[in-house]
Amino acid sequence: MTIWRAGAPRADAAVVSVAMTAAPVVGLGLGAVAAGTAQLADWLTGSPLIAAVIGVAALAAQTRALHLDGLADTADGLGSNKPAEQALALMKRSDIGAFGVVALVLVLGVQISALAAAFAIHRGPVALIVAAVAGRLGVTAGCTQPIPSARPGGLGSWVAGSVRVRVAVAAGVVAAIVCGALGLIVDPQTAALAAAAVPLALAAALALLARCIDRLGGITGDVLGAMVETGAAVAILVLAVRF
């Protein structure tokens, strides 16, 4: 899920379960790196927009844009009017169609513009970290036991059902508490928004998941990536709210 090597000694069901459960923890680390990079850009340029672009780019760079690729492929699959099997085959192709391009432009546009607004009110670094955590909580939720894989092969079939529901719920509660605590670095309002961003981001990711299950029959690696980017966009939007 990142460019950083984890050095796992094996790859079996137990390791997969831990990895999918720990996805928000991975997000915490990635978000911290991106937040530091973006904050440096903000200090050097005084431009919230430049800082936002650098921050989003830093997150993408640490995953080789894996989740953005999943977003584009999922949009192409959902936008297709072909049967599920053919839509899944379309998602496996290396090229990107019109639906994928539009999804990338819109989601990245939301992420960058909302993050720029968050930087303008001194919440940018917190917004990046919360987005990385909340977005990857969608991976944990998407891998819970009732949710099937859309196809017999691929990442989806390997990780589907690897997380117990009660474990995913606990991960969500912990993520909200941690994000709220991070928000206190800025002020109590930011803390409240950071905590609220977690369930709101997860709700958006689960709405997308429900559509994918209905249209495609379950999860794939692409679907999980799309959930990450969707949840991240919503989380940043929440942190951009003024009150």
Backbone bond lengths (Angstrom), bond angles and torsions (degrees), N, CA, C in turn:
res aa  C-N    CA-C-N  psi(-1)  N-CA   C-N-CA  omega(-1)  CA-C   N-CA-C  phi
1 M - - - 1.468 - - 1.514 113.16 -
2 T 1.321 117.39 -3.37 1.463 121.26 177.46 1.526 108.29 -143.16
3 I 1.349 116.12 173.62 1.456 120.11 174.15 1.517 111.12 -81.51
4 W 1.356 116.30 -9.75 1.457 119.88 -177.27 1.526 110.54 -85.00
5 R 1.303 116.42 130.37 1.464 121.04 -179.79 1.525 110.18 -74.30
6 A 1.332 115.52 132.31 1.464 120.28 -178.83 1.523 111.86 -93.16
7 G 1.311 117.20 -23.30 1.454 120.08 178.13 1.512 114.26 72.11
8 A 1.354 117.30 29.11 1.469 119.73 178.85 1.530 109.88 -62.04
9 P 1.326 117.97 132.62 1.463 120.39 -176.76 1.532 113.00 -73.61
10 R 1.320 117.22 -15.66 1.460 119.87 -179.04 1.544 108.33 -156.44
11 A 1.309 115.36 168.39 1.466 121.01 177.17 1.520 108.09 -132.85
12 D 1.322 115.89 93.65 1.453 120.56 179.39 1.520 109.00 -134.08
13 A 1.330 116.79 -174.35 1.461 121.12 -175.28 1.517 112.48 -59.30
14 A 1.327 117.22 -38.77 1.461 120.13 -178.83 1.520 111.35 -66.57
15 V 1.330 116.89 -42.51 1.464 121.16 179.54 1.527 110.23 -66.10
16 V 1.334 116.45 -41.70 1.463 120.71 179.11 1.522 110.37 -60.71
17 S 1.326 117.25 -43.33 1.459 121.38 -179.86 1.520 111.38 -60.57
18 V 1.326 116.14 -45.48 1.463 120.20 179.04 1.523 110.23 -64.99
19 A 1.320 116.83 -42.42 1.464 120.96 -177.08 1.520 111.40 -63.40
20 M 1.320 117.91 -44.89 1.457 120.33 -178.69 1.530 111.36 -69.90
21 T 1.334 116.28 -34.66 1.461 119.90 176.56 1.525 111.01 -67.74
22 A 1.323 116.16 -35.92 1.459 121.50 -176.62 1.517 113.65 -85.84
23 A 1.323 118.25 4.38 1.471 120.70 -178.51 1.530 112.81 -52.76
24 P 1.355 119.64 -42.57 1.477 118.57 177.60 1.524 113.11 -63.68
25 V 1.318 117.48 -30.52 1.463 120.41 177.16 1.529 109.61 -66.91
26 V 1.322 115.56 -40.88 1.464 120.20 174.49 1.527 109.41 -58.90
27 G 1.334 115.88 -42.97 1.459 120.37 178.16 1.516 112.20 -59.93
28 L 1.324 116.85 -36.06 1.456 120.63 178.73 1.533 110.60 -60.19
29 G 1.316 116.29 -44.09 1.460 120.07 178.59 1.517 112.78 -67.68
30 L 1.332 116.42 -45.75 1.466 120.25 179.15 1.524 110.69 -63.05
31 G 1.318 115.96 -41.95 1.456 120.07 179.95 1.515 112.11 -63.89
32 A 1.330 116.61 -37.70 1.463 119.99 179.60 1.526 110.94 -64.38
33 V 1.332 116.96 -41.73 1.470 120.64 177.84 1.528 110.33 -63.75
34 A 1.339 116.05 -46.35 1.465 120.43 179.95 1.523 111.12 -64.17
35 A 1.332 117.20 -39.83 1.460 121.23 -179.41 1.522 110.98 -64.41
36 G 1.319 116.58 -43.20 1.455 119.79 178.14 1.515 112.19 -63.10
37 T 1.320 116.47 -41.77 1.467 121.09 178.97 1.520 111.17 -64.34
38 A 1.325 116.16 -44.94 1.462 120.53 -178.87 1.524 111.68 -67.29
39 Q 1.332 116.65 -39.53 1.464 119.78 179.11 1.526 110.76 -63.95
40 L 1.318 116.86 -38.42 1.462 120.29 176.25 1.524 110.37 -62.00
41 A 1.341 115.93 -43.27 1.464 119.42 177.85 1.523 111.26 -62.52
42 D 1.319 116.77 -37.08 1.468 120.71 178.74 1.528 110.59 -65.91
43 W 1.319 116.71 -42.99 1.472 120.36 178.45 1.530 111.32 -63.34
44 L 1.325 116.75 -41.65 1.461 120.87 -174.74 1.527 112.68 -74.73
45 T 1.328 116.90 -33.14 1.469 119.78 -173.84 1.519 113.68 -109.33
46 G 1.319 117.13 -23.51 1.462 120.01 -175.07 1.510 113.21 69.02
47 S 1.335 116.73 15.22 1.468 121.38 -177.74 1.521 110.69 -111.84
48 P 1.341 118.75 112.71 1.466 120.45 175.79 1.530 112.59 -59.76
49 L 1.330 117.31 -34.04 1.465 119.98 -179.30 1.527 111.22 -66.93
50 I 1.333 116.50 -45.68 1.468 119.23 178.09 1.526 109.88 -62.13
51 A 1.326 116.96 -42.51 1.461 120.62 178.67 1.527 110.81 -60.27
52 A 1.333 116.37 -40.36 1.462 120.18 -179.61 1.522 111.16 -65.99
53 V 1.316 117.10 -44.32 1.467 120.40 178.79 1.526 110.09 -61.28
54 I 1.328 116.77 -44.57 1.463 120.75 179.74 1.527 110.54 -63.64
55 G 1.327 117.06 -40.67 1.457 120.37 -179.24 1.519 112.82 -64.52
56 V 1.321 116.80 -46.24 1.467 120.38 178.42 1.522 110.53 -65.45
57 A 1.329 116.35 -39.08 1.462 119.98 177.99 1.524 111.40 -64.37
58 A 1.332 116.56 -37.89 1.462 120.04 179.84 1.524 111.63 -64.84
59 L 1.327 116.54 -38.72 1.469 119.21 175.52 1.521 111.06 -63.97
60 A 1.336 116.03 -44.71 1.470 119.95 -179.15 1.526 111.08 -64.48
61 A 1.328 116.81 -39.74 1.455 120.60 -177.68 1.523 111.72 -63.29
62 Q 1.323 116.53 -33.45 1.470 120.01 -177.47 1.522 113.06 -76.05
63 T 1.320 116.81 -6.70 1.472 120.97 176.75 1.527 112.02 -123.14
64 R 1.349 116.73 7.99 1.463 121.50 -172.07 1.528 110.79 53.90
65 A 1.317 116.52 34.80 1.474 123.56 179.11 1.528 111.84 57.91
66 L 1.319 116.53 27.76 1.468 121.21 -177.61 1.524 112.09 -59.06
67 H 1.334 116.98 -44.52 1.457 120.00 -176.44 1.529 111.46 -74.16
68 L 1.318 116.87 -32.77 1.466 120.03 175.55 1.526 110.20 -66.16
69 D 1.306 116.87 -38.38 1.466 120.88 175.44 1.528 110.17 -62.03
70 G 1.346 115.84 -41.20 1.459 119.71 177.44 1.516 112.12 -63.78
71 L 1.335 116.24 -38.53 1.463 120.61 177.09 1.517 110.85 -60.09
72 A 1.331 116.79 -47.41 1.461 120.92 -178.56 1.530 110.78 -63.64
73 D 1.328 116.61 -45.20 1.470 119.79 -178.81 1.529 111.30 -65.34
74 T 1.329 116.60 -39.55 1.463 119.82 178.92 1.523 110.92 -64.90
75 A 1.329 116.75 -41.77 1.465 119.97 178.05 1.520 110.95 -61.21
76 D 1.326 117.07 -40.67 1.467 120.03 177.53 1.523 111.08 -63.73
77 G 1.339 116.43 -40.70 1.461 119.63 179.24 1.509 112.59 -66.74
78 L 1.322 116.80 -44.24 1.463 120.40 -179.89 1.521 111.63 -69.43
79 G 1.312 116.53 -32.34 1.458 120.17 -178.78 1.515 113.86 -77.98
80 S 1.316 116.73 -17.47 1.457 120.63 -179.46 1.530 110.91 -71.17
81 N 1.322 116.30 144.84 1.467 120.19 176.10 1.522 111.81 -96.86
82 K 1.337 115.93 14.42 1.456 121.09 -179.17 1.531 110.61 -86.79
83 P 1.338 117.92 163.01 1.465 120.11 176.62 1.525 111.21 -58.37
84 A 1.328 115.67 161.52 1.466 121.19 -174.12 1.519 112.28 -55.33
85 E 1.323 117.60 -42.54 1.463 120.64 -178.03 1.527 111.20 -61.13
86 Q 1.325 116.50 -42.67 1.457 120.35 179.12 1.526 111.51 -72.06
87 A 1.327 116.66 -34.41 1.462 120.07 176.81 1.525 110.20 -64.33
88 L 1.325 117.19 -39.95 1.463 120.73 177.60 1.523 111.35 -65.23
89 A 1.326 115.92 -38.04 1.467 119.66 176.75 1.525 110.57 -64.92
90 L 1.318 116.06 -37.64 1.464 120.86 177.25 1.523 110.70 -62.35
91 M 1.317 116.76 -39.06 1.463 121.48 -179.33 1.529 111.85 -66.44
92 K 1.324 118.29 -25.31 1.459 121.20 -178.32 1.529 112.41 -81.87
93 R 1.326 117.22 -13.00 1.457 120.25 -179.26 1.529 110.72 -69.11
94 S 1.320 116.35 152.95 1.462 120.70 -175.96 1.522 112.93 -79.00
95 D 1.336 117.75 -21.45 1.459 119.45 -178.80 1.529 110.93 -84.29
96 I 1.328 116.33 165.51 1.461 122.40 -179.49 1.521 108.64 -117.90
97 G 1.320 115.78 133.37 1.455 120.92 179.91 1.517 112.05 -91.69
98 A 1.337 114.68 -174.29 1.468 120.54 -176.26 1.523 111.97 -62.14
99 F 1.336 117.24 -41.78 1.465 119.50 -179.74 1.529 110.70 -63.46
100 G 1.329 116.90 -39.04 1.451 120.47 179.11 1.513 112.20 -65.13
101 V 1.331 116.62 -41.72 1.464 120.30 178.74 1.521 110.66 -63.19
102 V 1.327 116.69 -45.62 1.469 120.40 -179.72 1.525 110.26 -62.12
103 A 1.336 117.19 -42.93 1.468 120.36 179.80 1.522 111.18 -61.43
104 L 1.325 117.16 -43.74 1.461 120.31 179.21 1.524 111.61 -62.50
105 V 1.335 116.06 -45.64 1.465 120.01 -178.60 1.525 110.44 -62.12
106 L 1.333 116.70 -46.22 1.461 119.76 -176.50 1.529 112.41 -68.77
107 V 1.322 117.12 -46.43 1.469 119.83 -176.75 1.529 110.73 -68.38
108 L 1.329 117.21 -43.86 1.465 119.26 176.92 1.521 110.96 -65.53
109 G 1.328 116.51 -35.88 1.463 119.32 176.50 1.510 112.14 -62.07
110 V 1.337 116.44 -42.33 1.462 120.80 177.78 1.522 110.13 -65.41
111 Q 1.332 116.91 -46.12 1.459 120.08 -178.22 1.529 111.58 -60.66
112 I 1.323 117.14 -46.83 1.465 120.25 -175.96 1.524 111.29 -70.84
113 S 1.320 117.58 -45.24 1.465 119.52 -177.73 1.526 111.28 -67.04
114 A 1.337 116.87 -41.70 1.462 119.71 178.73 1.529 110.81 -67.55
115 L 1.325 116.64 -37.27 1.464 119.27 179.08 1.532 110.69 -68.10
116 A 1.316 117.11 -37.10 1.466 120.00 175.66 1.525 110.58 -61.12
117 A 1.336 115.87 -41.43 1.466 119.73 177.16 1.525 110.98 -64.40
118 A 1.333 116.57 -37.39 1.467 120.28 178.34 1.528 110.90 -67.00
119 F 1.326 117.32 -40.04 1.465 120.15 177.02 1.520 110.97 -63.71
120 A 1.327 116.78 -35.02 1.469 120.25 -179.22 1.522 112.26 -64.75
121 I 1.334 116.71 -22.94 1.465 120.15 179.17 1.536 110.32 -114.32
122 H 1.342 115.36 23.46 1.472 123.17 171.68 1.532 113.45 66.59
123 R 1.319 116.56 29.01 1.466 120.11 176.63 1.529 112.68 -115.05
124 G 1.327 117.71 5.25 1.456 121.16 -173.11 1.517 114.81 -55.46
125 P 1.338 119.44 -54.28 1.466 119.40 -179.02 1.527 112.92 -60.07
126 V 1.332 116.61 -41.93 1.461 119.69 177.96 1.527 110.56 -62.95
127 A 1.331 116.59 -41.45 1.460 120.71 179.99 1.522 111.35 -60.59
128 L 1.322 117.42 -40.71 1.468 120.62 179.22 1.522 111.71 -64.68
129 I 1.317 116.57 -43.99 1.468 119.46 -179.13 1.522 110.58 -66.91
130 V 1.325 116.79 -45.53 1.466 120.26 179.12 1.522 110.64 -61.02
131 A 1.330 117.06 -41.41 1.465 120.67 179.75 1.518 111.46 -62.50
132 A 1.328 116.85 -41.31 1.459 120.04 -179.69 1.526 111.70 -67.45
133 V 1.325 116.05 -37.22 1.470 120.15 178.22 1.521 111.05 -71.97
134 A 1.332 116.10 -52.22 1.470 120.70 -176.23 1.521 111.48 -64.47
135 G 1.338 117.28 -38.19 1.452 119.58 178.87 1.515 111.99 -61.54
136 R 1.322 116.30 -42.22 1.465 119.67 -177.90 1.522 112.85 -79.22
137 L 1.313 117.48 -13.58 1.459 119.25 170.94 1.530 109.82 -63.82
138 G 1.325 116.26 -27.80 1.461 120.04 175.00 1.517 112.59 -61.70
139 V 1.328 116.86 -33.80 1.466 120.74 176.48 1.527 110.04 -64.13
140 T 1.328 115.85 -45.46 1.465 120.05 178.40 1.520 110.58 -59.31
141 A 1.334 116.47 -47.47 1.467 120.41 -179.54 1.522 111.62 -65.96
142 G 1.328 116.60 -37.46 1.460 120.25 -178.40 1.509 113.74 -69.26
143 C 1.328 117.22 -17.01 1.463 121.02 -178.89 1.522 112.89 -102.07
144 T 1.340 117.19 15.17 1.461 119.02 178.36 1.526 110.82 -72.23
145 Q 1.309 115.77 159.28 1.461 122.16 -167.47 1.532 116.45 -60.99
146 P 1.322 121.84 -31.77 1.469 117.72 -179.30 1.522 114.20 -73.48
147 I 1.341 118.60 -13.47 1.458 121.28 -171.00 1.528 109.78 -93.36
148 P 1.339 118.06 122.90 1.462 121.25 -175.59 1.526 112.41 -84.13
149 S 1.312 115.13 167.60 1.453 121.52 171.02 1.524 109.00 -85.56
150 A 1.324 116.53 144.92 1.466 119.88 -178.30 1.521 112.39 -76.90
151 R 1.324 116.70 -23.09 1.467 120.36 -179.05 1.519 109.18 -143.38
152 P 1.341 118.10 159.01 1.466 120.27 -176.92 1.522 114.72 -69.93
153 G 1.314 118.21 -24.62 1.457 120.85 -178.91 1.515 111.27 -112.43
154 G 1.349 116.67 174.31 1.453 121.14 176.34 1.516 112.69 93.43
155 L 1.330 114.40 178.58 1.459 120.55 -177.28 1.520 112.33 -61.40
156 G 1.341 116.90 -39.56 1.462 120.37 -177.96 1.513 112.81 -56.32
157 S 1.332 116.39 -43.09 1.464 119.71 -178.67 1.523 111.53 -69.73
158 W 1.324 116.83 -25.37 1.451 121.05 -178.78 1.523 111.52 -77.61
159 V 1.331 116.49 -36.35 1.468 119.39 -173.40 1.531 113.40 -103.25
160 A 1.327 118.31 -13.40 1.474 120.37 -177.93 1.521 110.62 -58.99
161 G 1.328 115.86 131.80 1.458 120.70 177.91 1.511 114.81 74.21
162 S 1.334 117.65 14.50 1.460 120.11 -176.21 1.533 113.48 -84.38
163 V 1.334 117.25 -9.79 1.466 121.40 -177.14 1.528 109.44 -120.88
164 R 1.307 117.72 132.68 1.460 121.11 176.05 1.517 110.09 -76.80
165 V 1.332 115.51 147.35 1.460 120.32 -175.58 1.519 111.24 -58.74
166 R 1.323 117.36 -45.15 1.466 119.49 -177.47 1.526 111.61 -65.13
167 V 1.324 116.65 -30.50 1.461 120.25 176.67 1.526 110.05 -69.71
168 A 1.332 116.62 -40.97 1.461 120.65 178.25 1.524 110.77 -64.48
169 V 1.328 117.10 -39.80 1.464 120.60 177.81 1.527 110.29 -62.86
170 A 1.322 116.16 -44.19 1.470 119.61 178.58 1.524 110.96 -62.45
171 A 1.328 116.34 -39.99 1.467 120.24 178.36 1.521 110.62 -62.09
172 G 1.335 116.54 -38.37 1.463 120.35 178.80 1.515 112.37 -66.08
173 V 1.323 116.29 -41.31 1.471 120.44 179.24 1.530 110.24 -64.17
174 V 1.329 116.10 -45.64 1.463 120.30 179.60 1.527 110.50 -62.87
175 A 1.337 116.52 -41.21 1.463 120.36 -179.85 1.525 110.99 -61.74
176 A 1.324 117.01 -42.14 1.465 120.52 179.56 1.526 111.08 -64.71
177 I 1.331 116.67 -40.81 1.469 120.57 179.46 1.530 110.60 -65.30
178 V 1.318 116.20 -45.42 1.469 120.03 -179.19 1.524 110.71 -63.71
179 C 1.337 116.53 -43.99 1.460 119.64 -179.65 1.533 111.08 -65.33
180 G 1.324 116.63 -38.90 1.458 119.48 176.06 1.515 111.88 -62.27
181 A 1.320 116.26 -40.70 1.464 120.42 178.49 1.529 111.20 -64.54
182 L 1.335 116.71 -38.00 1.460 120.16 176.75 1.527 110.83 -62.88
183 G 1.338 115.44 -38.63 1.454 119.45 -179.76 1.515 113.23 -63.31
184 L 1.327 116.60 -26.69 1.473 120.49 179.16 1.528 111.83 -64.46
185 I 1.325 116.92 -19.21 1.468 119.92 176.18 1.522 110.07 -59.61
186 V 1.352 115.72 -31.91 1.466 120.41 -179.50 1.522 110.40 -90.86
187 D 1.337 116.58 -64.42 1.461 121.33 178.46 1.532 108.52 -171.84
188 P 1.338 118.39 169.67 1.469 120.33 -178.55 1.525 113.72 -61.13
189 Q 1.325 117.98 -33.72 1.463 120.29 178.69 1.527 110.98 -64.05
190 T 1.309 115.33 -43.25 1.465 119.57 177.90 1.524 110.58 -64.37
191 A 1.324 116.64 -37.25 1.462 120.15 177.55 1.527 111.18 -61.33
192 A 1.327 116.55 -43.39 1.467 120.51 179.75 1.524 110.70 -64.48
193 L 1.320 116.12 -43.02 1.465 119.51 179.86 1.524 111.16 -67.16
194 A 1.325 116.91 -39.14 1.467 120.35 -179.89 1.520 111.10 -63.91
195 A 1.325 116.37 -41.57 1.470 119.75 178.18 1.518 110.77 -66.89
196 A 1.343 116.84 -40.74 1.466 120.53 -179.75 1.521 111.84 -69.98
197 A 1.328 117.19 -27.43 1.462 120.58 -177.98 1.528 112.04 -63.14
198 V 1.325 117.07 -30.25 1.462 120.40 -176.55 1.534 111.58 -65.15
199 P 1.345 120.28 -56.20 1.470 118.91 178.99 1.527 112.91 -65.84
200 L 1.335 117.73 -33.17 1.459 119.47 179.07 1.527 111.34 -67.47
201 A 1.328 116.56 -42.00 1.461 120.23 177.01 1.524 110.61 -64.29
202 L 1.328 116.17 -41.23 1.465 120.04 179.56 1.521 110.70 -65.04
203 A 1.334 117.04 -38.78 1.471 120.14 178.99 1.528 110.71 -61.65
204 A 1.333 117.00 -41.00 1.460 120.37 178.31 1.527 111.09 -65.13
205 A 1.334 115.78 -42.83 1.463 119.96 179.03 1.527 111.27 -64.00
206 L 1.331 116.88 -39.68 1.470 120.35 179.78 1.521 111.58 -70.37
207 A 1.324 117.15 -31.76 1.467 119.84 175.40 1.527 109.74 -63.76
208 L 1.324 116.10 -42.73 1.464 119.70 176.05 1.517 110.37 -64.03
209 L 1.321 117.44 -41.69 1.465 120.99 178.90 1.521 111.20 -60.00
210 A 1.332 116.75 -43.04 1.465 120.36 179.99 1.532 110.41 -59.54
211 R 1.321 116.14 -41.51 1.467 120.14 178.48 1.523 110.66 -65.19
212 C 1.328 117.24 -39.78 1.456 121.00 179.98 1.529 111.86 -67.35
213 I 1.320 116.58 -38.65 1.464 119.47 177.17 1.522 110.02 -64.20
214 D 1.326 116.11 -42.94 1.462 120.63 179.59 1.519 111.70 -65.10
215 R 1.312 117.10 -39.84 1.473 121.59 -174.71 1.517 112.86 -87.88
216 L 1.348 116.75 -40.05 1.459 120.67 -172.03 1.523 113.54 -109.14
217 G 1.329 117.02 -18.85 1.455 120.86 178.59 1.512 115.10 100.12
218 G 1.339 118.19 -2.55 1.460 119.85 -179.82 1.514 111.30 160.49
219 I 1.331 115.04 -158.72 1.466 119.96 -177.57 1.523 111.22 -97.05
220 T 1.314 114.35 155.51 1.462 123.64 166.19 1.525 106.27 -133.93
221 G 1.316 116.64 173.91 1.456 118.84 174.35 1.517 111.50 -59.78
222 D 1.332 116.58 -37.24 1.466 120.84 178.01 1.526 111.43 -62.30
223 V 1.310 116.62 -42.51 1.466 120.58 -179.99 1.527 110.41 -61.78
224 L 1.315 116.41 -43.08 1.464 119.40 178.27 1.525 110.80 -61.71
225 G 1.328 117.07 -40.80 1.458 120.16 177.21 1.515 112.24 -63.09
226 A 1.325 116.19 -40.47 1.462 120.33 177.94 1.521 111.26 -64.38
227 M 1.320 116.86 -36.52 1.467 120.67 177.07 1.526 110.83 -64.68
228 V 1.322 117.00 -38.65 1.469 120.92 178.52 1.522 110.34 -60.31
229 E 1.336 116.82 -50.31 1.465 120.75 -175.96 1.529 111.73 -69.31
230 T 1.313 116.82 -36.76 1.466 120.15 178.16 1.523 110.95 -65.73
231 G 1.323 116.26 -47.90 1.455 120.06 178.50 1.518 112.23 -61.95
232 A 1.329 116.81 -39.79 1.460 120.64 179.41 1.523 111.13 -62.78
233 A 1.330 116.77 -42.35 1.463 120.59 179.75 1.525 111.36 -61.29
234 V 1.320 116.40 -43.22 1.471 120.24 -179.91 1.523 110.22 -66.58
235 A 1.313 117.78 -41.76 1.459 120.72 179.57 1.529 111.88 -60.67
236 I 1.330 116.49 -43.33 1.464 119.22 178.68 1.525 110.58 -65.19
237 L 1.320 116.58 -39.85 1.470 120.12 177.36 1.523 110.89 -57.89
238 V 1.306 116.82 -42.74 1.473 120.40 -179.35 1.530 110.02 -62.01
239 L 1.324 117.12 -43.00 1.471 120.41 -178.80 1.524 112.45 -72.08
240 A 1.319 117.57 -12.00 1.466 120.28 177.94 1.520 112.19 -88.55
241 V 1.328 117.35 -5.75 1.460 121.31 -178.03 1.527 110.52 -70.88
242 R 1.323 115.83 134.82 1.472 121.21 176.61 1.522 109.85 -99.32
243 F 1.333 117.00 133.47 1.462 120.06 171.48 1.511 109.53 -160.97
